[in-house]
Amino acid sequence: MTYRYYLLGNTIPVRVACHETGLKMGAEVPSKEEKALIQDATYLCRLEHSFEVDEITEDQFVARCRTIYGRHSAR
């Protein structure tokens, strides 16, 4: 399994789990309350239908998560 990273609407970092064939299998977003990534498959649909989606690097994803968590680790 590999991951791809996206920024939705310039605010929400999304980590997408991909099968080795490239099939998107699940999505995780940071939860400010839990200070951890939570699974939310609805983001797969949101990524596919939004015109405000940018692919980002893992480092950019981690930095965005840390901002949301208040500087706690995103991994």
N, C-alpha and C positions, 0 to 999 in steps of 0.2 A: 504494500500500500504506500502511496505517496500523497503528499499534500500540495495543494495550490492555495494561494492566498489572494484575497480580494478586499477592496475597500468599496463599500456600498454607500452611495449618497454622500461621499466624502467624510463619513463619520463612523460607520460601523465596519470594523475589521471582521472578516469571515474566513475561517479555515475550512477548506473543502477536502475531504478524503476521497482519493481517486483509486480505482482498481488499476492494476497494471495495464489494462486495455484502454484506460482513459475514462472509463465510466465514472461519473460522479456518484458517490455512494452516501455521503452524509455531510452535514455542515455543523460547524461549531462557532459560537460567538462568545465574547467575554461577558460575564455577568458581574456588574459592579457590586451587587449584594453578596454574591458567593465568592467573589474574587477568584474565579476560575472559569474555564471554558465550559459551556453547556451545549449539549446537542440540541439543534433546532432545525429540522429538515425543511421547514417552511422557507428558510433562506435560500435553498437551492432554486426554488421557483422565483423568488425575488431577484436572485442574481440573473436568471435567464430572461426576465421580463423588464428589468430596469435599464434605462439608458445611462444611468449614473453608476457605472461599475468600472473600476480600474483594477487590473491585476497588480499586486504589489509583491515585494520580496518578503521572505520570512522575517528578516530583521525589521522591516517596516511594520509588519504585523505585530511582532513582539513589542515594539516601541508603542504602538497604538494601544495594545492591551495594557501595558504598564501604566499608561496615562489614565485609562479607564479604571484600573484597579487602585490607583493612587500609589504607584511605584512598586507594587509587589510583583513577583515573578509571574510570567505568563506561560511558562513551560511546565 
